[in-house]
């Protein structure tokens, strides 16, 4: 009886530790993405914004994307260290690094104060954010999945995933409160710095929770058997490069569609459709609740019907909903905008919840941190890195938002094909004695 209670308490600590870290990481990221869409362009790209607003908006979205190029580097470094020295230590380090970069953005002088140095420093801090984000997700996903009972890996793995919508709810909700509580002048002068500076308090909370979490049992087994890989990246590329490609392609549609919600729609609805900022932020926050709920549902469902089927259902919703969604958004009606976002998050959640479990089941234990981190990071570059930028370019070029819908639909076809290419992974054993052979040897009876 006591062992059951102890295990349950430890599982709760693990779920809390993986959830709080990814929530903070993504809160930091979303604060920047959403302020880029509405405020940071005039503050940090002032001359260009005055001369060519459309180009300035494209470049400001590119500042979101630039950090994605450093995610693979963060994934390589964190994956290497995580496969050699443990998941827990790297999770704490990536959390501190992201928080420090975010807090520094909160005290960064603008173009009016230091000229061209302002956007240069901003890009540098974005690079640091991207580097830390590249290593964060893989460690959190593995801590959750490797601690999970075999039949509940999907559900446990959904916990670091819901850090994305919770981080978005916190970021968007805080921005909404600040915009309602402050005058536009005060918010533009100093109020925008508050969300960045508040990340310091969140980091302290996350640090304390993560320090209390036990190391992954799979990594403990690796350490006891002294089979931790000394050159995990070389081993990964030599034997599991196909799985890295598969992991990247599975993610591209979800990440691209997600970044429409995160960054593009806020700019599009306020700048093009002339909708007021505060209601758009509130509607986006409410839509993120759907993302949270259906991400958990997606993880749970993947334990029942399989990872592949759950992914396909989620991506089918994304594909079918794309054109109707833009038609609703283009009405300029805030209620229809909220409906459009909420339905999209159903598909996003179902195609995001099973990801941690499926990725972990695709790679051997001794290169697993490297494999899932690098696959995730490459998928983020191909999908979300410049989704908002591509959307803005398509809008400027074609004059129609339907072209953006077609772009996401094409990515969705690619991601579904990658899911089918991998096949079903549910039931594969994650422990060391089962992972030293080929990936086909990982299959075990359910």
N, C-alpha and C positions, 0 to 999 in steps of 0.2 A: 504493500500500500504506500509506504513512504517513498519507495523508488519511483512509483507512478507520479506522486505529487512533485517529487524533485524534478523529474523529467519535464512535467508540465510547466513548472516554474522556469526552467532553463529555456524551454521552447518559447515561452512568453518573452523572456529577455532577448532571445535571438530575434524574434519578430519585431520587437520594439527597436532593437539596435539597427536592424537593416532598414526599417521604415523611417526612423528619425534621421538617419544620415542622408538617404536619398531625398527625403523631403527638404532638408536644408540645402542640399546641393542644387535641387531644382528650383527652390524658392529664389536662391541667388541668381540662377540663370534666367528665370522668368522675369524678375525685376528688371534686368537689363534689357531683355527682348521687348518687353512691353513699353518701357520708357524710350527705347530706341524708336519705336513706332510713333510715339506721340510727342517727345520732348527733346531727346538728346541730339537730334540733327541740328536744330538751331543753336544749341549750346556749344557743340563741339565741331560743327562743320558750317560755321556762320557765313563765311564769304560764298561758299558754293551754294548754300541754301538760298541765299538772296539772288544769286545769278541764275541758278538752274535747279528749282525745287525737285523736279522729277529725278534728276541724276543724283541729287543729294540724298533722296529717299532710297534709291537703289544702293548707294554706297553705305548708307547707314544700316540697311539690311545685310550688306556684305560684312559689316563689322560683327554682326551676329554669326555669320558663317565662318569668319576667319578662325575662330576658336576651334571649329570642328577639324581643321587640318592638323591641329596639335593633339587631338584625342588619340589617334593611333600611337603617337609617341608616348603619351601618358599610359595608354593601354600596354604598350611594350614594356615600359619601365615597371609599372605597377604589376603587370602580369608576371614578369621575370622575378621580381622580388616576392610577390605573393605565392608563386609556385615554389620558391626556395625557402622563404622565411615565415610564411603563414599569411592567412587572409586577414586576420584581425589587425595586425600592426599596420598594414597598408591602408585599411579602411580608416583608421584614426588619422594617419598622415594626410590622405587625400581630403578629408573633411577640414582639417586645419588650413591646408593650402587654399582651398576654395574660399573659405571664410575670410582669410586674410586679403585675398585679391578683391573680394566683394567690398569689404570695409574700406579699402584704399580708394575704390571708385567713389565712395561716399564723401571723401575729402579731396578729390581731384579738382584742381582749378580748371575753369572752362577756357574756351578760346579767347574770350574777352580779356582774360587775365594773363595768360602765358602764350597765346598765339598757337602756332603749329605744334608746339610741344604737347598741347592738350590732347588732340586726337592720337598722337603717337603714343603717349602714356596710356591712353584708354585702350588702344589696340594691344599694348603689352600686357595689361591686366587681363584683357580678354583671352590672350594666349595662355596665361597662367590658369585661368578658369577652365579653358578647354583641356589643358594638360591634366588637371586634377580630375575633371569629369571623366576623362578617358579611363582612369583607373578605378574610379568609385563604383560604377555600376557592377562590374564583374565581381568584385569582392563581396558586395552586398548580396548579389544574386546567389553566389556560391555559399555564403554563410547561411542563407535561408534554406536553400535546397539541400545542402549536405547535412544539415541538422534535421531535416524533415523525415517523418515516417515515409516509407516507400510509396504507400498508397495516397499520400497527401502532398507530394512534392509540388504539384501544380498550384495548390492553394497556398502553401508556404512561400513559393517563389513569386506569388502575386504581391506579397507584402512590399518588397523593395520597389515593385512596379507602381504601386499606388502612391509612392512618394512623388511621382510626377504630377498627378492631378491634385494631391494635397498641397504640394509646393505651389502649384498654379492658383489654387483657391486662396492660399495665404497671400501670395504676391498680388493677385488681382484684387482681392478683397481689401487689402491694405491700401492699395493705390486708389480704390474707389472711396474709402473712408477719408483719405487725405484730400482728395479732390473736392469732396463734398464739404469737409470741415474748413478748408483753407480757401483764400481767394486765389484766382489763377496767377496773379502776380507773385504772391508769397510762395506758391508751390513751385513756380518756375525759378524763383530766386534761390530758395534754400530748402523748400519742403521735399523736393525730389531726392534729397540726400538721406532722408530719414530711413527709408526701407533698406538702403545699403548698410547703414550703420547699425540697424537693428539685428543684422545677421550675426554680429558679435555675440549677442546674448543667446541666439539660437545655437551657435557653434559650441558654446560652453555646455549647454544642455545635452547636445548630441555627443560631445566628448565624454561626459560622465556616463551616459547610457552605454556607449560602445565599449568603454573600458571594462564594464561589468560582464560583457558577453564572453563566453568560453570560445576557444579556438575551434574551428571546424573539425569534427571527428574524422573526416576523410584525410585532412592534412595531418592530424595527429598520427593516423595510421601510416601515412607516407613517412613521417619522421621516425616512427618506431622501427620501420622496416628499412630505413635509410635508402629509400628509392626516390627521393625528391630529385628532380632533374636539374643538373648543374647548368645546362644550356637549354632552357625550355623553349626559347624562340626557335633555335635551330632545329630541335626535335619536332616542334609543331609544324614548321614549314616543310620539313622533310616527309612527315607521315600524315599530317592532317590539314594540308592546305586546302583540300577540297571542302572540308567542313567549315573552314574559315570563310570561303567564298559563299557557301550555302547560307551561313549565318548572316552574312552581310546582306545578301539579296532578300532574305526573309524579312528584314527590318525596313527596307527602303520605303515602302508604301506607308506603313504606319508612321514612320518618322516624318515623312514629307507632309502627310495629311495633318499630323499633330501640330506641325509648325505653322500651318495655316491658322489654326486656332490660337496658337501661342503668340504669333507676331503679325501675320499678314492681315487678318480680318480686322484687327483693331485699327490699323492704319487705313485699310480700304473703306471701312464703314464711316470713319470720321473724316478722312480727307476727300474721298470721292463721293460717298453717299451723303456727306454732311450730317451724319447722325451725331448727337451729343456724346462726349466721351464717357461721362459717368454711367449712363444707362448701359452703354456697350460693355463697360468693364463689369457691371453687375450681371448682365446676361451671360457674359463669358464665365464668370464665377459660378453661376448656377449650372451652366453647361458642364463645367468641370466636375460637378457632383456626379453626373452621369458617367463620366470617364472613370471616376473612383469606383463607383458601384460595379460597373460592368468589367473593370479590370479584375476585381475580386471574383466576380462570376466567371470570367474567362479562365482564371486559374483553377477554380473549383470544377468547372465543367470539363476541363482538360483531364482531370483525374477520373472522370466518369466515362467520357466518350473518346478520349484521346487528344493529344496535342494537335495533330494534323486536322482533324475534323473541326476543332474549335477555331483554329486559325482560318480555315476556309470559310466558315460561317461569318466570322468577323470581317474578313476581306470582301466577301460578297456584299455585305451591308455597305461598306465604304464605296465599293464600285457603283452599286445601284443608286446610292443616295447622292453622288457627287453633283450631277446636273440639277436635280430638284433642290438641293441645298443652295446652290448659287442663285437659283430663281427666287427662293425665299429671301435670301440675304439682300438681293437687289431690289426688293420692295421698299427697303428703308424702314420697315416696320420693326420696332424693337422686339415685339412678342414673336413675330415670325423668325427674326434673327435668333432668338433664344431657342426656338423649336429646332431650327436648322442645325445649330451647334450641338444640342442635346442628342439628336438622332445620330449625328456623326460620331459622337463619343461612345455610342453603343458599339459600333463597329471597331472603333479604336480600342476600346477596352477588351473586347473579345479577341482581338489580334495582338494584344500586349500582355494580358494576364498569363498565358502559357509560356511566354518567351524564356523566362529564367530556367524553368524545368527542362524545356526542350533543348536549350543551348547546353546546359550542364550534362544532359544525357548524350550529347553528340561527341563529347571529348573525353579522352583518358584523364585520370585524376592528376597525373604528374605534369600535364600541360594545360589543365582545364582553365585556370585563371587566365593564362595568356590567350588561349583559344577563344573563350567567350568575350573577353575584353576587346581583342583586336577585331573579331567579327562584328561586334556591336559598333565599335568606333568607325569601321569602314562603312557599315550600313548607314550610320549617321551622316557621313560625308556624302554618300551617294543619294541619300534621301533628304534629310532635314537641313543640312548645312546651308544650302542656298535655295531652299524651297520658297522662302519669302522673296528672295531676289529674283528667281525665275518667274514667280507669279507676277511680280511687279513689271518685269520686262515683257512678259506675255500680254499683260494688260495694256502697257504703253504701245506695244507693237500692233496688237489686233483690235484693241478698243473693246474687247468683249471678255468678260470673266469666264465664259464657258470654255475658253481655251485653257484656263487653269484647271477646270474640272477634267478635261480630256487628258491633260498632263498627269494628274494624280491617278486617273483610271489606268493609264498605260503603266505606271509604276506598280499599280495593284496587280495587274496581270503578271508582271515579273515576279512579285513576291509570292503569289499563289503558286506559280511554276516552281519556285525554289522550295516551298513547303512540300509539294508533291514529290520533288526530287529527293528530299531527305527521307520521306516516309514517316512511319510512326516510331516514336522513341520511348513512349511510356512503357515502364517495366524494366528498362535497362538498369543493371546494377552499377552503382557509382563507386563501389569500393575497390581497393587496390588490386586484389587478386583477380578481379574480373576485367580490369582495364588495360592490362599490359599487352593484349593482343590487338587484333584488328577491331574496327568499330562494329563489324558484323558479329564478332564474338561477344559484344556487350549485351545482346538480346538474351533475356531470360524469360522463363514462363511466368505468366501473371498469376 
